[in-house]
């Protein structure tokens, strides 16, 4: 009889434990299934690879919010469209942050100290964004070259996000 009671009590205790843990787990999982909403910020670095230092290199970031829908045309299946009424000049922002960077080339050729200076400038911006609570989410880069032997533009986009 004592053996049956201890087994029954042990089984009952195990069932209670499982039920309690399941309740906590279900509550925790429900809270975690709502995806976070993020705000994004983009910093674009355009570095000129034009010989003799004739290019312009800049780091650009927006300071004014714009609504992309104002410039969007929606095409429908029946061939009709809701066309944006805005002109390009009306959607162009004039408020942005532009930081001068040094060109990779000058008359003497590649300037490695200019590359190091640009890296320090970009690092300074990235560090500032981090202290403001922005997380570096991803980086995208590409090269556009009109003349494969000499001139090119190197573009890097740093995409940040912050939970709203």
VOGU-3710 file (C-alpha; in Angstrom, 3 decimals, decimal comma):
1> xxxxxxxxxx> 0,000/0,000/0,000  2,786/2,437/0,834  4,545/1,552/-2,419  1,388/2,312/-4,437  0,900/5,670/-2,652  4,489/6,816/-3,318  4,214/5,760/-6,967  0,895/7,577/-7,300  2,286/10,691/-5,601  5,402/10,552/-7,784
11> xxxxxxxxxx> 3,328/10,181/-10,957  1,035/13,007/-9,859  4,055/15,244/-9,117  5,578/14,466/-12,533  2,303/15,290/-14,305  2,008/18,585/-12,387  5,595/19,449/-13,261  4,981/18,794/-16,985  1,764/20,849/-16,948  3,467/23,790/-15,216
21> xxxxxxxxxx> 6,472/23,715/-17,576  4,144/23,456/-20,600  2,252/26,515/-19,400  5,465/28,554/-19,115  6,734/27,312/-22,474  3,464/28,107/-24,244  3,396/31,615/-22,754  7,036/32,192/-23,727  6,518/30,890/-27,280  3,419/33,063/-27,776
31> xxxxxxxxxx> 5,370/36,167/-26,793  8,236/35,242/-29,138  6,105/34,602/-32,257  5,341/38,300/-32,813  8,104/39,454/-35,152  9,844/42,693/-34,272  9,247/45,793/-36,404  12,366/47,601/-37,568  13,249/51,057/-38,801  16,014/51,131/-41,432
41> xxxxxxxxxx> 18,736/53,631/-42,265  21,141/53,457/-45,222  24,587/55,001/-45,534  26,019/54,975/-49,070  29,727/55,423/-49,768  30,687/56,347/-53,339  34,424/56,149/-53,953  35,863/57,416/-57,186  38,478/55,312/-58,960  39,325/57,895/-61,601
51> xxxxxxxxxx> 42,978/58,561/-62,399  44,631/61,905/-61,657  42,223/62,586/-58,786  39,498/63,960/-61,052  36,642/62,031/-59,408  34,515/62,858/-56,384  34,158/60,528/-53,418  31,391/60,970/-50,834  29,566/59,325/-47,952  25,824/60,041/-48,169
61> xxxxxxxxxx> 23,045/59,479/-45,633  19,497/60,727/-45,650  18,232/63,220/-43,128  14,692/63,580/-44,464  12,061/60,845/-44,656  10,304/60,391/-47,979  7,334/58,212/-48,878  8,154/55,901/-51,802  4,435/55,571/-52,610  4,396/59,156/-53,913
71> xxxxxxxxxx> 6,633/58,017/-56,799  5,028/54,605/-57,380  2,825/53,585/-60,307  0,534/50,628/-59,657  -0,250/48,503/-62,720  -3,378/46,362/-62,711  -4,187/43,093/-64,487  -6,658/44,793/-66,856  -3,879/47,036/-68,207  -4,923/50,157/-66,320
81> xxxxxxxxxx> -2,591/51,900/-63,920  -2,692/54,354/-61,072  0,185/56,570/-62,104  2,133/58,731/-59,707  1,385/62,398/-60,334  4,713/63,549/-58,891  7,540/64,796/-61,103  11,116/63,739/-60,433  11,948/67,211/-59,172  9,107/66,934/-56,641
91> xxxxxxxxxx> 10,309/63,645/-55,137  14,014/64,545/-55,011  15,207/65,265/-51,487  17,503/68,205/-50,967  18,097/67,415/-47,307  20,866/64,859/-46,793  24,206/64,484/-45,115  27,201/64,541/-47,468  30,679/63,799/-46,142  33,691/64,434/-48,372
101> xxxxxxxxxx> 36,019/61,503/-48,877  39,395/61,385/-50,588  39,916/59,931/-54,060  41,907/56,731/-54,433  44,080/58,209/-57,184  46,026/61,398/-57,752  48,629/62,366/-60,358  51,215/60,061/-58,696  48,862/57,012/-58,719  47,117/55,134/-55,941
111> xxxxxxxxxx> 47,145/56,984/-52,605  47,073/54,352/-49,875  46,853/57,006/-47,163  43,647/58,263/-48,852  42,195/54,756/-48,612  43,164/54,612/-44,917  41,607/58,046/-44,339  38,362/56,992/-46,043  38,264/53,826/-43,934  38,682/55,933/-40,785
121> xxxxxxxxxx> 35,863/58,284/-41,887  33,489/55,394/-42,622  34,435/53,667/-39,360  33,674/56,907/-37,494  30,194/57,038/-39,066  29,537/53,346/-38,339  30,622/53,794/-34,713  28,363/56,841/-34,339  25,388/54,929/-35,760  26,098/52,081/-33,336
131> xxxxxxxxxx> 26,121/54,431/-30,330  22,732/55,755/-31,509  21,310/52,227/-31,247  21,531/51,241/-34,927  22,578/47,677/-35,742  24,593/47,088/-38,927  22,236/44,673/-40,656  23,968/44,056/-43,992  26,457/45,530/-46,449  26,100/45,584/-50,245
141> xxxxxxxxxx> 28,771/46,764/-52,648  29,436/46,981/-56,345  31,655/48,540/-58,981  30,552/50,434/-62,069  33,233/50,832/-64,698  32,841/52,803/-67,916  36,414/52,161/-69,021  37,655/48,796/-67,776  41,298/49,912/-67,876  41,031/53,101/-65,833
151> xxxxxxxxxx> 37,891/54,669/-64,403  35,314/53,226/-62,039  32,964/54,054/-59,191  32,945/51,803/-56,142  29,678/51,944/-54,170  29,085/50,435/-50,739  25,734/50,549/-48,967  25,649/50,003/-45,215  22,115/49,074/-44,148  21,282/49,606/-40,491
161> xxxx> 18,214/48,657/-38,529  16,768/49,568/-35,156  13,792/47,933/-33,460  10,854/50,336/-33,188
//
